[in-house]
Amino acid sequence: MIASPRTSPPARWRWLLPVALIVLAVHLSPIRRELDNALFDFASRRPLREPALPDRSALVLINADTMDALGAQGERWPFRRATFAALLAAIDRAGAERILVDLAFVDHSDAAEQDLLLATVAAASPRIVLAATDRQGPAFWDDSFRSENPAWFAKPRTGGVEFRPDPDGVPRRYAARGSLAAAAFDPPSPAPGGLLRWHGGLADLRRRGVPVLPAGPFIAAGRGIVDRMAAAAPDLAPADLARAFFAEPPLTGPAAEAVRGRVIFVGANAPGTFDVKPLPIGGLEPGVLIHWTAWSNLAHGGFIRPLPAWSALLASAAALAGLLGGVHRRGGLRAPIGAAAGLAGGVLAAAYAGLTLGWFFPPATVVVAVALALLGLLAERFWAEQARKREIQAMFGAYVDPAVVARLVSDPQSIPLRGEKRDATVFFSDLAGFTDLSEKLPPEQMVEVVNAYLEDTSECLHRHGAYVDKYIGDAVMAVFGAPQQLADHALQACRAALDAQKALESVNARYAAAAGVRLAVRIGLNTGEMIVGNLGSSRKKNYTVMGDAVNLGSRLEGANKHFGTGILLGPETARRVAGRLAVRPLARLRVKGKQQAVEVFTLHGEAATLPADERAFLDHYARGYAAFAERRFPEAAAALARAESLRPDDQTTLDLRRQAEQFIRTPPPPDWEPVTILESK
């Protein structure tokens, strides 16, 4: 009895330790962060549900139009401090509820009187909050100015605008305490911040009704205010400037109406201001949008909380345990592939949905773990299958066809063992579904199944005059026309192939059906001149055939997988049986190792007994195939569509029809040939 090829528990899953080490290395590497960030960015651009917008806010931007308007007046960036004073004074007098300014004034200007104007306007209005960097707040709010005007600084008047981008330069997290966004609240928000929940870029905010306004109209309106302040307080005393500022009437007009009663964020996005940032939502956006987004998150509790990184390692261990526990008793490849795809897809979907709920689970480690585990399982099952086939091959390869022995004994001269050329037909077959079945049956029963299949197939071959060359596991190689002469060997080989397909039904009924598997046989037939003779060593020889015709027959057996067929014929085989048997051309095929393409055919059965609907299918298909080869693609698509309606499960018809429709839209180049290339054996 053949020993079971199943690996014992200690020998199975030996790949788990290296997989675990690779997963840990990926988890600690920048690759994992990049993959997690990719999902976060995708969800930021396409959220499962658009987050709610805070009420009554607007952005006022120094944009390209503002730069052009002031440039026409001879002013260049950075603007004079009086210009900034005019901008803030106008927004304040327009009735804004709060004004958050993402513009850093880290140095004194050359005009001290303009610094004083801006310092007074920004300090006197309790609604205005200026930016502070890690280094300092506005230079004009120095210690002396603060000590002379303590009432204006009873509450925080600055908010931090520094942020820490991720290593790829994209800001995704926001430290809210002490920030410009937190200073929009009175008192400032104590929330710590987190991952930003994005509402989109400027275009998205406009679409959802958030005003995005140019600064130019406010600067124009505010210049009169600043001029009148300077005229009312020629000595520029802050208290006098403040009284003149508050004496100004409220601004009116469309721009004023757009900011009245709103929280206003002021920033710049014009070329040359160097305040545009790459954001997760895609493209470059003004830096002030980061602070506006953080403020909206604070207003609605919308920051996203990232789960700790170690949770991904725990989830990876759970996923591996679930994957291995779910498929270790199930044979074949579908179970592990399906389970892995389900696990990975479920983790990604959960992480995506979790962002809407305010949680971010980093999924990259788990997905990598599942993918590597799947590779390990597939490799393990591949080698287990190879071990089974080697064991079965070792057992059956020790036997020689009895017909050859009997012929040699009775007439030693009838088979020239030295080798000769012979016109013959070679037969190759292999089982599809063998892997699934071998996983589900014990070795003893697998040998019984293979024996039954080989017995039935060999009977079909012998009945039609074949010489069974060898068994290779579940595969069979046979020759028609050698060693015995056989006048119609191509026809007999085709009929033997049809009988072998029918004979497999009894094996399925007796064995495979009970295991939930259906076996199918793939057969390749090719006719031509080949060399026959006795090959081998001094210890063991085999009477066999070789040559290009034999190699093509072997390739045709494997090519069935590409075409979704059960029997493939070489061109000479098809030519010799045409009229007696119904054959159908599939493609001009170039197999691995050959430069010349050959037309291959599939076999439908005896022409005289073919059902009417199958004859109609072959007729439509033949017209479509011929039209396709002659570049008459509209005619080909129509004929193939009619054929497809009769045989909707025929893979070749579907593929040809789709190619014809594609070529109708995009014709192939003039040197195009309808050749199918198979790179694998």
C-alpha positions as CSV (number, residue, x, y, z in Angstrom):
1,M,0.0,0.0,0.0
2,I,1.2,3.5,-0.8
3,A,2.0,5.6,2.2
4,S,-0.2,8.6,2.7
5,P,1.4,11.8,1.2
6,R,-0.4,14.0,3.7
7,T,2.0,15.9,5.9
8,S,1.9,15.3,9.6
9,P,0.8,18.1,11.9
10,P,4.4,19.0,12.9
11,A,5.4,19.1,9.3
12,R,2.5,21.2,8.1
13,W,2.4,24.9,8.2
14,R,6.2,25.1,8.5
15,W,6.0,28.4,6.7
16,L,4.1,30.0,9.6
17,L,7.2,31.2,11.5
18,P,8.8,32.9,8.5
19,V,5.4,34.4,7.6
20,A,5.0,35.8,11.1
21,L,8.5,37.3,11.0
22,I,7.8,39.0,7.6
23,V,4.5,40.3,8.9
24,L,6.2,41.8,12.0
25,A,8.9,43.3,9.7
26,V,6.2,44.9,7.5
27,H,4.3,46.1,10.5
28,L,7.4,48.0,11.8
29,S,8.3,49.3,8.4
30,P,7.3,52.5,6.6
31,I,5.5,50.3,4.0
32,R,2.8,49.5,6.5
33,R,2.2,53.2,7.3
34,E,2.1,54.0,3.6
35,L,-0.5,51.3,2.9
36,D,-2.6,52.4,5.9
37,N,-2.4,56.0,4.8
38,A,-3.5,55.0,1.3
39,L,-6.8,53.6,2.6
40,F,-7.2,56.6,4.9
41,D,-6.7,59.0,1.9
42,F,-9.1,57.0,-0.2
43,A,-11.8,57.1,2.4
44,S,-11.1,60.9,2.9
45,R,-11.8,61.4,-0.8
46,R,-14.7,59.1,-1.0
47,P,-16.3,58.8,2.5
48,L,-19.0,56.3,3.1
49,R,-21.1,59.2,4.3
50,E,-20.3,62.9,4.0
51,P,-19.7,64.4,7.5
52,A,-22.0,67.1,8.7
53,L,-20.8,70.7,8.1
54,P,-20.7,73.1,11.0
55,D,-23.1,76.0,10.8
56,R,-22.2,79.5,9.5
57,S,-18.5,79.5,8.6
58,A,-16.6,81.0,5.6
59,L,-13.1,81.3,4.3
60,V,-11.5,84.5,3.1
61,L,-8.5,83.9,0.9
62,I,-5.7,86.0,-0.6
63,N,-6.0,84.4,-4.0
64,A,-4.7,85.1,-7.5
65,D,-7.5,87.7,-8.1
66,T,-6.5,89.5,-4.9
67,M,-2.8,89.5,-6.0
68,D,-3.7,90.8,-9.4
69,A,-5.8,93.6,-8.0
70,L,-3.2,94.8,-5.6
71,G,-0.4,94.3,-8.1
72,A,-2.1,96.7,-10.4
73,Q,-1.8,99.2,-7.5
74,G,1.9,98.6,-7.2
75,E,1.7,96.3,-4.1
76,R,3.6,93.0,-4.0
77,W,3.6,90.1,-1.6
78,P,4.1,90.2,1.3
79,F,1.6,93.1,1.5
80,R,2.1,96.2,3.7
81,R,0.9,95.8,7.3
82,A,-1.7,98.5,6.6
83,T,-3.2,96.2,3.9
84,F,-3.6,93.4,6.4
85,A,-5.1,95.8,8.9
86,A,-7.6,96.9,6.3
87,L,-8.5,93.3,5.6
88,L,-9.2,92.4,9.2
89,A,-10.9,95.7,10.0
90,A,-13.4,95.2,7.1
91,I,-14.2,91.6,8.1
92,D,-14.7,92.7,11.7
93,R,-16.9,95.6,10.8
94,A,-18.9,93.3,8.5
95,G,-20.1,91.5,11.6
96,A,-18.1,88.3,11.6
97,E,-18.5,86.2,14.8
98,R,-14.9,85.1,15.0
99,I,-11.9,85.8,12.8
100,L,-9.0,83.2,12.7
101,V,-6.0,84.4,10.8
102,D,-3.6,81.8,9.3
103,L,-1.0,84.5,8.5
104,A,2.2,84.6,10.5
105,F,3.8,88.0,11.3
106,V,7.0,86.9,12.8
107,D,9.0,90.1,12.1
108,H,8.6,93.8,12.4
109,S,8.0,95.6,9.2
110,D,10.0,98.6,7.9
111,A,7.0,100.9,8.8
112,A,6.5,101.0,12.5
113,E,3.2,103.0,12.1
114,Q,1.8,100.3,10.0
115,D,2.8,97.6,12.5
116,L,1.0,99.7,15.1
117,L,-2.2,100.0,13.0
118,L,-2.3,96.2,12.5
119,A,-1.4,95.5,16.1
120,T,-4.2,97.7,17.3
121,V,-6.9,96.5,14.9
122,A,-6.1,92.8,15.7
123,A,-5.8,93.3,19.5
124,A,-8.7,95.7,20.0
125,S,-11.3,93.4,18.4
126,P,-11.9,90.5,20.7
127,R,-13.1,88.5,17.7
128,I,-9.7,88.3,16.0
129,V,-7.2,85.5,16.7
130,L,-3.8,85.7,15.1
131,A,-1.4,82.8,14.2
132,A,1.4,81.8,16.4
133,T,4.3,79.6,15.3
134,D,6.4,77.3,17.4
135,R,8.8,80.2,17.7
136,Q,6.6,83.1,18.7
137,G,3.3,85.1,18.2
138,P,3.0,88.3,16.1
139,A,6.1,90.4,16.4
140,F,4.1,93.6,16.9
141,W,2.4,92.2,20.0
142,D,5.7,92.5,21.9
143,D,5.9,92.7,25.7
144,S,5.6,96.5,25.8
145,F,2.5,96.5,23.7
146,R,0.9,93.8,25.8
147,S,1.8,95.6,29.1
148,E,0.4,98.9,27.9
149,N,-2.9,97.3,26.8
150,P,-3.6,94.5,29.2
151,A,-7.4,94.5,28.8
152,W,-7.0,93.3,25.2
153,F,-5.0,90.2,26.3
154,A,-7.1,89.0,29.1
155,K,-8.0,86.0,27.0
156,P,-5.8,84.0,24.6
157,R,-5.4,86.0,21.3
158,T,-3.2,83.6,19.3
159,G,-3.5,80.0,18.2
160,G,-0.8,77.7,16.9
161,V,-0.6,77.0,13.2
162,E,2.3,74.6,13.1
163,F,1.3,71.0,12.2
164,R,3.3,67.8,11.8
165,P,2.9,66.1,8.5
166,D,3.4,62.4,8.0
167,P,6.7,61.3,6.5
168,D,5.2,61.6,3.0
169,G,4.6,65.4,3.6
170,V,0.8,65.0,3.9
171,P,-0.9,66.3,7.1
172,R,-3.4,63.8,8.5
173,R,-3.3,64.5,12.2
174,Y,-4.0,67.7,14.1
175,A,-2.9,68.6,17.7
176,A,-5.8,70.7,18.7
177,R,-4.7,72.1,22.1
178,G,-3.4,75.6,21.8
179,S,-4.1,75.6,18.0
180,L,-5.8,78.2,15.8
181,A,-8.8,75.9,15.5
182,A,-9.2,75.5,19.3
183,A,-8.9,79.3,19.7
184,A,-12.1,79.7,17.6
185,F,-14.0,78.8,20.7
186,D,-14.5,80.9,23.8
187,P,-13.0,79.6,26.0
188,P,-10.6,77.7,23.7
189,S,-11.4,74.0,23.2
190,P,-9.4,71.6,25.4
191,A,-9.9,68.6,23.0
192,P,-6.6,66.8,22.1
193,G,-7.3,66.4,18.4
194,G,-6.6,63.3,16.3
195,L,-6.9,62.2,12.7
196,L,-8.8,64.8,10.7
197,R,-12.2,64.0,9.2
198,W,-12.1,65.8,5.9
199,H,-15.0,67.6,4.2
200,G,-13.2,68.0,0.9
201,G,-11.3,70.7,-0.8
202,L,-12.4,74.3,-1.6
203,A,-14.5,73.1,-4.6
204,D,-16.3,70.6,-2.3
205,L,-16.9,73.3,0.3
206,R,-18.4,75.7,-2.2
207,R,-20.6,72.9,-3.5
208,R,-21.9,72.3,0.0
209,G,-22.6,75.9,0.6
210,V,-19.6,77.2,2.5
211,P,-18.6,80.7,1.2
212,V,-15.1,80.8,-0.1
213,L,-14.4,84.5,-0.7
214,P,-11.5,86.5,-2.2
215,A,-9.8,89.0,0.2
216,G,-9.7,91.8,-2.4
217,P,-13.1,93.3,-1.7
218,F,-12.5,93.4,2.0
219,I,-9.1,95.0,1.6
220,A,-10.7,97.7,-0.6
221,A,-13.5,98.3,1.9
222,G,-11.1,98.3,4.9
223,R,-8.6,100.9,3.5
224,G,-11.1,103.7,4.2
225,I,-11.5,102.4,7.7
226,V,-7.8,102.4,8.3
227,D,-7.3,105.8,6.8
228,R,-10.0,107.3,9.0
229,M,-8.4,105.7,12.1
230,A,-5.1,107.2,11.2
231,A,-6.7,110.6,10.6
232,A,-8.6,110.5,13.9
233,A,-5.5,109.5,15.9
234,P,-2.5,111.1,14.2
235,D,-0.2,110.2,17.1
236,L,-1.2,106.6,16.6
237,A,-2.0,106.0,20.3
238,P,-3.6,102.5,20.5
239,A,-6.5,103.7,22.7
240,D,-7.3,106.5,20.2
241,L,-7.0,104.2,17.2
242,A,-9.3,101.7,18.9
243,R,-12.0,104.3,19.6
244,A,-11.8,105.4,16.0
245,F,-12.1,101.8,14.9
246,F,-15.1,101.0,17.0
247,A,-16.8,104.2,15.8
248,E,-16.9,102.9,12.3
249,P,-20.4,101.9,11.1
250,P,-21.1,98.3,10.1
251,L,-20.1,97.4,6.5
252,T,-22.9,96.5,4.1
253,G,-23.0,94.9,0.7
254,P,-22.7,91.3,-0.7
255,A,-19.3,90.6,0.7
256,A,-20.3,91.8,4.2
257,E,-23.5,89.7,4.1
258,A,-21.4,86.6,3.2
259,V,-19.4,86.9,6.5
260,R,-21.9,88.4,8.9
261,G,-22.4,86.1,11.9
262,R,-20.0,83.5,10.7
263,V,-16.7,82.1,11.9
264,I,-14.1,83.3,9.4
265,F,-10.8,81.7,8.6
266,V,-8.4,83.9,6.7
267,G,-5.5,82.5,4.7
268,A,-3.7,82.6,1.4
269,N,-3.6,80.3,-1.6
270,A,-2.2,82.5,-4.4
271,P,0.9,81.5,-6.2
272,G,3.9,82.9,-4.5
273,T,2.4,82.9,-1.0
274,F,3.9,79.4,-0.3
275,D,0.9,78.3,1.8
276,V,-0.5,75.4,-0.3
277,K,-0.3,71.9,1.1
278,P,-0.7,68.4,-0.3
279,L,-3.8,67.0,1.5
280,P,-5.3,63.4,1.8
281,I,-8.3,64.6,-0.3
282,G,-6.0,65.0,-3.3
283,G,-4.2,67.9,-4.9
284,L,-2.9,71.1,-3.3
285,E,-5.1,73.2,-1.1
286,P,-4.5,76.3,1.1
287,G,-3.0,75.5,4.5
288,V,-5.8,77.4,6.2
289,L,-8.1,74.5,5.1
290,I,-6.3,72.3,7.6
291,H,-7.3,74.6,10.5
292,W,-10.9,75.1,9.2
293,T,-11.2,71.3,9.0
294,A,-9.9,70.9,12.5
295,W,-12.3,73.5,13.8
296,S,-15.2,71.7,12.1
297,N,-14.1,68.5,13.8
298,L,-14.0,70.2,17.1
299,A,-17.4,71.7,16.5
300,H,-18.9,68.3,15.8
301,G,-16.7,65.9,17.8
302,G,-15.6,64.7,14.4
303,F,-11.9,63.8,14.9
304,I,-11.1,60.2,14.0
305,R,-9.5,58.2,16.8
306,P,-6.8,55.7,15.5
307,L,-6.7,52.4,17.2
308,P,-3.3,51.4,18.6
309,A,-0.8,49.8,16.2
310,W,-0.6,46.6,18.3
311,S,-4.3,45.9,17.6
312,A,-3.3,45.2,14.0
313,L,-0.9,42.5,15.2
314,L,-3.7,40.9,17.4
315,A,-6.1,41.0,14.5
316,S,-3.4,39.5,12.2
317,A,-3.0,36.5,14.6
318,A,-6.8,36.1,14.8
319,A,-7.1,36.2,11.0
320,L,-4.3,33.6,10.5
321,A,-6.0,31.3,13.1
322,G,-9.3,31.8,11.4
323,L,-7.9,31.1,7.9
324,L,-6.0,28.0,8.9
325,G,-8.7,26.6,11.1
326,G,-11.4,27.2,8.4
327,V,-9.6,25.5,5.5
328,H,-7.2,22.9,6.9
329,R,-9.7,20.1,6.4
330,R,-11.0,21.2,3.0
331,G,-9.1,20.2,-0.1
332,G,-8.4,22.1,-3.3
333,L,-7.5,25.7,-3.8
334,R,-10.9,27.4,-3.8
335,A,-11.4,27.2,-0.1
336,P,-8.1,29.0,0.9
337,I,-8.4,31.6,-1.9
338,G,-12.0,32.3,-1.0
339,A,-11.4,32.4,2.7
340,A,-8.4,34.7,2.2
341,A,-10.2,37.0,-0.1
342,G,-13.2,37.2,2.3
343,L,-10.9,38.0,5.3
344,A,-8.9,40.6,3.5
345,G,-12.0,42.2,1.9
346,G,-13.8,42.1,5.3
347,V,-10.9,43.8,7.1
348,L,-10.7,46.6,4.4
349,A,-14.4,47.1,4.5
350,A,-14.5,47.3,8.3
351,A,-11.6,49.8,8.3
352,Y,-13.4,51.8,5.6
353,A,-16.7,51.8,7.5
354,G,-15.0,52.5,10.8
355,L,-13.7,55.8,9.5
356,T,-17.3,57.0,9.2
357,L,-18.0,56.0,12.8
358,G,-14.9,57.9,14.0
359,W,-12.4,55.0,14.4
360,F,-9.5,54.1,12.2
361,F,-8.2,50.5,12.3
362,P,-4.9,50.2,10.3
363,P,-5.6,47.2,8.0
364,A,-2.4,46.8,6.1
365,T,-0.7,44.4,8.6
366,V,-3.7,42.1,8.6
367,V,-4.1,42.1,4.8
368,V,-0.4,41.4,4.3
369,A,-0.6,38.6,6.9
370,V,-3.6,37.0,5.1
371,A,-1.9,37.3,1.7
372,L,1.3,35.7,2.9
373,A,-0.6,32.9,4.6
374,L,-2.5,32.3,1.4
375,L,0.8,31.9,-0.5
376,G,2.0,29.5,2.2
377,L,-1.1,27.4,1.9
378,L,-1.0,27.3,-1.9
379,A,2.7,26.3,-1.8
380,E,2.0,23.6,0.8
381,R,-0.9,22.2,-1.3
382,F,1.1,22.4,-4.5
383,W,3.9,20.3,-3.1
384,A,1.5,17.9,-1.4
385,E,-0.2,17.4,-4.8
386,Q,3.2,16.9,-6.5
387,A,4.1,14.3,-3.8
388,R,0.8,12.4,-4.5
389,K,1.4,12.4,-8.2
390,R,5.0,11.2,-7.8
391,E,3.9,8.3,-5.6
392,I,1.1,7.3,-8.0
393,Q,3.6,7.7,-10.9
394,A,6.2,5.5,-9.2
395,M,3.7,2.7,-8.8
396,F,2.2,2.7,-12.3
397,G,5.4,3.6,-14.1
398,A,6.8,0.2,-13.2
399,Y,4.4,-1.6,-15.5
400,V,4.8,-2.1,-19.3
401,D,1.9,-2.4,-21.7
402,P,1.1,-6.2,-21.9
403,A,0.3,-5.9,-25.7
404,V,3.9,-4.9,-26.4
405,V,5.3,-7.8,-24.4
406,A,3.0,-10.3,-26.1
407,R,3.8,-8.9,-29.6
408,L,7.6,-9.2,-28.9
409,V,7.3,-12.7,-27.7
410,S,5.2,-13.9,-30.6
411,D,7.0,-12.0,-33.4
412,P,10.3,-10.3,-32.3
413,Q,10.7,-8.7,-35.8
414,S,7.3,-7.1,-35.8
415,I,8.4,-4.1,-33.7
416,P,11.7,-2.6,-34.9
417,L,13.2,-1.5,-31.6
418,R,16.0,0.4,-33.2
419,G,13.5,3.3,-34.2
420,E,11.7,4.3,-37.3
421,K,9.5,7.1,-38.6
422,R,5.8,6.4,-38.5
423,D,2.6,8.3,-39.4
424,A,0.5,8.0,-36.2
425,T,-1.8,9.9,-33.8
426,V,-0.7,10.6,-30.3
427,F,-3.2,10.8,-27.3
428,F,-2.5,12.7,-24.1
429,S,-5.0,13.0,-21.3
430,D,-5.1,14.4,-17.7
431,L,-7.7,14.7,-15.0
432,A,-9.2,18.0,-14.0
433,G,-10.5,18.0,-10.4
434,F,-7.8,15.5,-9.3
435,T,-6.4,18.0,-6.7
436,D,-9.7,18.6,-5.0
437,L,-10.5,14.9,-4.9
438,S,-7.1,13.9,-3.6
439,E,-7.5,16.3,-0.6
440,K,-10.8,14.7,0.3
441,L,-10.1,11.0,0.0
442,P,-7.6,8.8,1.9
443,P,-4.6,7.5,-0.1
444,E,-6.0,3.9,-0.4
445,Q,-9.2,5.2,-1.9
446,M,-7.4,7.6,-4.2
447,V,-5.4,4.6,-5.6
448,E,-8.7,2.8,-6.2
449,V,-10.2,5.9,-8.0
450,V,-7.1,6.2,-10.2
451,N,-7.1,2.5,-11.0
452,A,-10.8,2.6,-11.9
453,Y,-10.2,5.7,-14.2
454,L,-7.2,4.2,-15.8
455,E,-8.9,0.8,-16.3
456,D,-11.9,2.5,-18.1
457,T,-9.8,4.8,-20.1
458,S,-7.4,2.0,-21.2
459,E,-10.3,-0.1,-22.2
460,C,-11.6,2.7,-24.5
461,L,-8.1,3.1,-26.0
462,H,-7.5,-0.6,-26.5
463,R,-11.0,-1.0,-28.1
464,H,-10.0,1.4,-30.8
465,G,-6.6,-0.1,-31.5
466,A,-4.3,2.1,-29.3
467,Y,-1.0,1.3,-27.7
468,V,-1.0,2.7,-24.1
469,D,2.5,4.1,-23.8
470,K,2.6,5.1,-20.1
471,Y,0.6,6.3,-17.1
472,I,1.9,9.3,-15.3
473,G,-0.1,9.6,-12.1
474,D,-3.6,10.3,-13.4
475,A,-2.3,11.2,-16.9
476,V,-2.3,8.8,-19.9
477,M,-0.2,8.8,-23.0
478,A,-1.2,6.5,-25.9
479,V,-0.4,6.1,-29.6
480,F,-2.7,5.1,-32.5
481,G,-0.8,3.6,-35.4
482,A,2.2,2.2,-33.5
483,P,3.5,-0.4,-32.9
484,Q,0.6,-1.9,-35.0
485,Q,-0.3,-0.3,-38.3
486,L,-3.7,1.4,-38.1
487,A,-5.1,2.8,-41.4
488,D,-7.6,5.3,-39.8
489,H,-5.7,6.0,-36.6
490,A,-6.9,9.7,-36.5
491,L,-10.5,8.6,-36.6
492,Q,-10.0,5.9,-34.0
493,A,-8.2,8.2,-31.7
494,C,-11.0,10.7,-31.8
495,R,-13.7,8.1,-31.1
496,A,-11.5,6.7,-28.3
497,A,-11.4,10.2,-26.8
498,L,-15.2,10.6,-27.0
499,D,-15.6,7.2,-25.3
500,A,-13.1,8.1,-22.6
501,Q,-15.2,11.2,-21.7
502,K,-18.3,9.0,-21.4
503,A,-16.5,6.4,-19.4
504,L,-15.5,9.0,-16.8
505,E,-19.1,9.4,-15.9
506,S,-19.1,6.1,-14.1
507,V,-16.0,7.0,-12.1
508,N,-17.7,10.3,-11.1
509,A,-20.8,8.4,-10.0
510,R,-18.9,5.8,-8.0
511,Y,-16.3,7.9,-6.3
512,A,-16.2,11.7,-7.0
513,A,-19.8,12.5,-6.5
514,A,-19.8,11.2,-2.9
515,A,-16.8,13.6,-2.2
516,G,-18.6,16.6,-3.7
517,V,-16.1,16.7,-6.6
518,R,-16.7,16.3,-10.3
519,L,-13.8,14.9,-12.4
520,A,-13.3,15.9,-16.0
521,V,-10.8,14.7,-18.5
522,R,-8.7,17.0,-20.8
523,I,-7.5,15.3,-24.0
524,G,-5.0,16.4,-26.7
525,L,-4.8,14.6,-30.0
526,N,-2.3,15.2,-32.8
527,T,-1.5,13.4,-36.0
528,G,1.8,13.5,-37.9
529,E,5.1,11.9,-38.5
530,M,6.9,10.8,-35.4
531,I,9.8,8.6,-34.4
532,V,8.9,5.3,-32.6
533,G,11.3,3.0,-30.9
534,N,12.6,1.5,-27.7
535,L,14.2,4.2,-25.4
536,G,15.7,3.9,-22.0
537,S,18.6,2.5,-20.1
538,S,20.1,-1.0,-19.8
539,R,17.9,-1.7,-16.8
540,K,14.6,-0.4,-18.1
541,K,13.3,0.5,-21.5
542,N,10.1,1.9,-22.9
543,Y,8.7,1.6,-26.4
544,T,7.5,5.1,-27.1
545,V,7.2,7.9,-29.6
546,M,8.9,11.3,-29.9
547,G,9.1,14.3,-32.2
548,D,7.4,17.7,-32.9
549,A,4.0,16.0,-33.5
550,V,4.2,14.4,-30.1
551,N,5.2,17.6,-28.4
552,L,2.3,19.4,-29.9
553,G,-0.2,16.8,-28.8
554,S,1.1,17.2,-25.2
555,R,0.7,21.0,-25.5
556,L,-2.9,20.6,-26.8
557,E,-3.9,18.6,-23.7
558,G,-2.8,21.5,-21.5
559,A,-4.3,24.1,-23.8
560,N,-7.8,22.8,-23.0
561,K,-7.6,24.9,-19.8
562,H,-7.2,28.1,-21.9
563,F,-10.1,27.3,-24.2
564,G,-12.4,25.7,-21.6
565,T,-12.7,22.6,-23.7
566,G,-12.3,18.8,-23.1
567,I,-10.7,17.6,-26.4
568,L,-8.3,19.6,-28.6
569,L,-7.2,18.3,-32.0
570,G,-4.2,19.3,-34.1
571,P,-4.8,20.5,-37.7
572,E,-3.9,17.2,-39.4
573,T,-6.2,15.2,-37.0
574,A,-9.1,17.5,-37.7
575,R,-8.5,17.4,-41.5
576,R,-8.6,13.6,-41.5
577,V,-11.8,13.2,-39.5
578,A,-13.7,16.1,-41.1
579,G,-17.0,14.9,-42.6
580,R,-17.2,11.8,-40.3
581,L,-16.9,13.8,-37.0
582,A,-18.1,17.3,-36.2
583,V,-15.1,19.5,-35.4
584,R,-14.9,23.2,-34.7
585,P,-11.8,25.5,-35.2
586,L,-10.9,27.5,-32.1
587,A,-7.8,29.5,-32.9
588,R,-4.5,29.7,-34.5
589,L,-2.4,28.7,-31.6
590,R,1.3,29.3,-30.9
591,V,2.5,27.1,-28.1
592,K,5.5,27.5,-25.9
593,G,8.7,26.7,-27.8
594,K,7.2,27.0,-31.3
595,Q,7.3,30.0,-33.6
596,Q,4.8,28.7,-36.1
597,A,1.1,28.9,-35.2
598,V,-1.2,26.0,-36.0
599,E,-5.0,26.0,-36.1
600,V,-6.5,23.9,-33.4
601,F,-10.0,22.3,-33.2
602,T,-12.3,20.8,-30.6
603,L,-14.4,17.7,-31.2
604,H,-18.2,17.6,-30.9
605,G,-19.0,14.0,-31.8
606,E,-20.3,12.0,-34.7
607,A,-21.6,14.3,-37.4
608,A,-24.5,11.9,-38.4
609,T,-25.9,11.9,-34.9
610,L,-25.3,15.5,-33.8
611,P,-28.5,17.2,-32.4
612,A,-30.1,19.9,-34.5
613,D,-29.3,22.7,-32.0
614,E,-25.7,21.8,-31.9
615,R,-25.5,21.7,-35.7
616,A,-27.0,25.2,-35.8
617,F,-24.5,26.4,-33.2
618,L,-21.6,25.0,-35.3
619,D,-23.0,26.7,-38.4
620,H,-23.3,30.2,-36.8
621,Y,-19.9,29.7,-35.1
622,A,-18.2,28.7,-38.4
623,R,-19.4,31.9,-40.1
624,G,-18.4,34.1,-37.2
625,Y,-14.9,32.4,-36.9
626,A,-14.3,32.9,-40.7
627,A,-15.4,36.5,-40.6
628,F,-13.2,37.2,-37.6
629,A,-10.1,35.7,-39.3
630,E,-10.9,37.9,-42.3
631,R,-11.3,41.1,-40.2
632,R,-15.0,41.4,-41.0
633,F,-15.6,42.1,-37.3
634,P,-19.3,43.4,-37.4
635,E,-20.3,40.2,-39.3
636,A,-18.2,38.1,-36.9
637,A,-19.8,39.6,-33.8
638,A,-23.3,39.1,-35.1
639,A,-22.7,35.4,-36.1
640,L,-20.9,34.7,-32.8
641,A,-23.7,36.3,-30.8
642,R,-26.2,33.9,-32.4
643,A,-23.9,31.0,-31.7
644,E,-23.6,32.2,-28.1
645,S,-27.3,32.3,-27.7
646,L,-27.3,28.5,-28.4
647,R,-24.3,27.7,-26.2
648,P,-24.0,30.5,-23.7
649,D,-21.4,28.5,-21.7
650,D,-18.9,28.2,-24.6
651,Q,-15.8,30.1,-23.5
652,T,-14.3,30.4,-27.0
653,T,-17.4,31.8,-28.6
654,L,-17.7,34.4,-25.8
655,D,-14.0,35.4,-26.1
656,L,-14.2,35.7,-29.9
657,R,-17.4,37.7,-29.8
658,R,-15.9,40.1,-27.2
659,Q,-12.7,40.5,-29.3
660,A,-14.8,41.2,-32.4
661,E,-16.8,43.9,-30.6
662,Q,-13.6,45.4,-29.3
663,F,-12.0,45.5,-32.8
664,I,-15.2,47.2,-34.1
665,R,-14.5,50.0,-31.7
666,T,-10.7,49.9,-32.0
667,P,-9.5,48.1,-35.2
668,P,-6.3,46.1,-34.9
669,P,-3.1,47.2,-36.8
670,P,-2.8,46.2,-40.4
671,D,-0.3,43.5,-39.6
672,W,-2.6,41.9,-37.0
673,E,-3.1,38.1,-37.1
674,P,-5.6,36.1,-35.2
675,V,-3.0,34.1,-33.2
676,T,-3.3,32.9,-29.6
677,I,0.0,32.6,-27.8
678,L,0.4,30.2,-24.8
679,E,3.5,30.9,-22.8
680,S,3.0,28.0,-20.4
681,K,3.0,24.3,-21.0
